[in-house]
Amino acid sequence: MFKHIVLGIALAGVAGAALAAPIAYRIDANHTQVTATWTHFGFSHPSANFGQADGTIVYDARNVGASSVKVTLPLTGLDTHVTALDEHLRTADFFDAAKYPVITFNSTRVEAAGDRKLRVTGDLTVHGVTRPAVLDVSLNGAGLHPMAKREAVGFDATTTIKRSDFGIANFIPNVSDEIRIHITTEAMVPKADGSPGAGPRARAAVPPKKN
């Protein structure tokens, strides 16, 4: 009986460690928006959405310091709802997308910042220039996705940067230097084998079993 009790405790400990382990989620581009807003001659506040986001969010609810974020935003996904402006923003006047086709963010530190709040510090690369950036993040939810039947997580985040820090300084101050960024994202644990029949708790870090 004593051996059975010890074995039960050991197995419970293993299960608890597994539940506490970080989970890797793949960003769902269809439910992610990265929106930048600026001031135009003091009269309006246009915005642009950077679509087609791709990347991974690793989240550990019990040890947020083990969490991380890695995101790529291709400038092909830039959309202001004004075609001429989209084209202008991709030119050498601004992003020079032909030379620098993507924006990236790679976290370097994740910290708890209150109830369901995080502070994510990382390296933001725009226009070929890398600068530190800090995201103020709110956890929207985490758990089993009711439609996909897989683990999912969702966050909102905000930050403000200066585009001149990244070598994009044309038309300042008529077009503001400060750019306000709002992010809303939904991410999900990928299917282990890419098929619809994958289990609901398949973890990204565990490859499919080989026959």
C-alpha positions in Angstrom: 0.0 0.0 0.0 2.8 2.4 0.9 4.4 1.8 -2.5 1.2 2.6 -4.3 0.8 5.9 -2.3 4.4 6.9 -3.2 3.9 6.0 -6.8 0.6 8.0 -6.9 2.4 11.1 -5.4 5.2 10.8 -7.9 2.8 10.6 -10.8 0.8 13.6 -9.5 4.1 15.5 -9.3 4.9 14.7 -12.9 1.4 15.7 -14.1 1.6 19.0 -12.1 5.0 19.8 -13.7 3.6 19.1 -17.2 0.6 21.4 -16.6 3.0 24.1 -15.3 5.3 23.8 -18.4 5.3 26.7 -20.9 2.9 26.2 -23.8 3.9 27.3 -27.3 1.1 28.8 -29.4 1.1 29.8 -33.1 -0.3 33.2 -33.9 -3.5 33.1 -35.8 -3.2 35.8 -38.5 -6.9 35.8 -39.1 -7.6 37.0 -35.6 -4.6 39.3 -35.1 -4.3 43.0 -35.8 -1.3 45.2 -35.3 -2.6 48.8 -35.7 -0.4 51.9 -35.9 -1.9 55.4 -35.5 -0.2 58.8 -36.1 -1.1 62.5 -36.4 -1.4 64.1 -39.8 -0.8 67.8 -39.7 -2.7 68.0 -36.4 -6.0 67.4 -38.2 -6.5 63.7 -38.2 -5.2 60.4 -36.8 -4.9 57.9 -39.7 -4.1 54.3 -39.0 -2.5 51.3 -40.7 -3.1 47.6 -40.0 -0.1 45.3 -40.4 -1.7 42.0 -41.4 -0.4 38.5 -42.1 1.3 38.3 -38.7 3.3 35.1 -38.1 5.1 33.9 -35.0 5.0 32.1 -31.8 3.9 33.0 -28.3 5.2 30.9 -25.4 3.2 31.5 -22.3 3.7 30.1 -18.8 0.9 31.2 -16.5 2.7 30.0 -13.4 6.1 31.4 -14.3 5.6 34.3 -16.7 9.4 34.9 -16.9 9.6 31.7 -18.9 7.3 33.2 -21.5 8.4 34.7 -24.8 7.1 36.3 -28.0 8.5 36.1 -31.6 6.6 37.9 -34.4 7.2 38.7 -38.0 5.0 41.3 -39.9 5.5 41.3 -43.7 5.0 44.7 -45.2 3.0 43.1 -47.9 0.2 42.9 -45.3 0.2 46.7 -44.7 -3.3 48.1 -45.2 -4.5 51.7 -44.6 -7.6 51.2 -46.8 -6.1 53.8 -49.1 -4.2 52.1 -51.9 -2.1 55.1 -52.8 -1.0 55.6 -49.2 -0.2 51.9 -48.9 2.1 52.2 -51.9 3.7 55.4 -50.6 4.4 53.9 -47.1 6.3 51.0 -48.8 8.6 53.3 -50.7 12.0 54.6 -49.6 10.2 57.7 -48.1 9.1 55.4 -45.3 9.6 51.6 -44.9 11.6 50.9 -48.1 9.8 47.6 -48.2 11.8 46.4 -51.2 15.0 46.5 -49.1 13.4 45.8 -45.7 10.4 43.6 -46.4 9.5 42.6 -42.8 9.1 44.0 -39.3 10.1 41.7 -36.4 9.7 41.7 -32.6 11.6 39.2 -30.4 11.1 39.4 -26.7 14.0 39.6 -24.3 12.1 39.7 -21.0 8.5 39.0 -19.8 7.4 40.2 -16.4 4.2 40.2 -14.4 2.7 43.7 -14.1 -0.5 43.1 -12.0 -3.7 41.1 -12.3 -3.7 39.6 -15.9 -1.1 42.2 -16.9 2.3 41.6 -18.4 5.2 43.8 -19.4 7.1 42.5 -22.4 10.5 43.9 -23.4 12.0 43.0 -26.7 14.0 44.0 -29.8 11.9 45.7 -32.5 13.4 45.7 -36.0 11.9 48.2 -38.5 13.6 49.5 -41.6 16.7 47.4 -40.9 17.2 49.1 -37.5 16.8 47.3 -34.1 15.7 49.2 -31.0 14.3 48.1 -27.6 10.5 48.3 -27.2 8.2 47.7 -24.3 4.7 46.3 -24.6 2.0 46.8 -21.9 0.0 43.6 -22.3 -3.3 42.4 -21.0 -4.3 38.7 -20.9 -7.7 38.4 -22.5 -8.1 34.7 -22.0 -6.4 31.3 -22.0 -7.9 27.8 -22.3 -9.5 25.3 -24.6 -10.8 26.9 -27.8 -14.5 26.0 -28.1 -14.4 25.6 -31.9 -10.9 24.3 -32.6 -10.8 22.1 -29.5 -7.2 23.1 -28.9 -5.5 25.3 -26.3 -5.6 29.0 -27.2 -4.6 32.3 -25.7 -5.4 35.9 -26.4 -3.7 39.2 -25.6 -4.0 42.9 -26.2 -0.9 45.1 -26.1 0.0 48.8 -26.5 3.2 50.7 -27.0 4.4 54.0 -28.4 7.6 54.4 -30.5 9.3 57.1 -32.4 9.7 56.3 -36.1 12.8 58.5 -36.3 14.6 56.0 -34.0 14.3 53.6 -36.9 15.6 55.9 -39.6 12.1 56.9 -40.9 12.0 60.6 -40.4 10.5 62.1 -43.5 7.8 64.8 -43.1 8.3 65.2 -39.3 6.6 67.1 -37.6 3.8 67.5 -40.1 3.4 63.7 -39.9 4.1 62.8 -36.3 7.2 61.2 -35.1 5.4 59.3 -32.4 3.5 56.2 -33.5 0.9 54.6 -31.2 0.6 50.8 -31.6 -2.2 48.6 -30.5 -2.1 44.8 -30.9 -4.8 42.3 -30.4 -3.9 38.7 -31.0 -5.2 35.2 -30.8 -2.9 32.2 -30.8 -3.4 28.5 -30.7 -1.4 25.3 -30.1 -0.7 23.9 -33.6 -2.0 20.5 -34.5 0.7 17.9 -33.8 0.5 16.3 -37.3 -1.2 19.1 -39.3 -4.4 17.0 -39.6 -7.9 17.9 -38.3 -7.8 14.9 -35.9 -5.0 16.1 -33.7 -5.7 16.1 -30.0 -7.0 19.2 -28.2 -3.9 19.5 -25.9 -1.2 18.9 -28.5 1.9 21.0 -27.6 3.9 22.8 -30.2 7.2 21.7 -28.6 6.3 18.0 -29.0 6.7 16.6 -32.5 4.3 13.9 -33.8 5.2 10.3 -33.0 6.8 8.3 -35.8 5.5 4.9 -36.6 
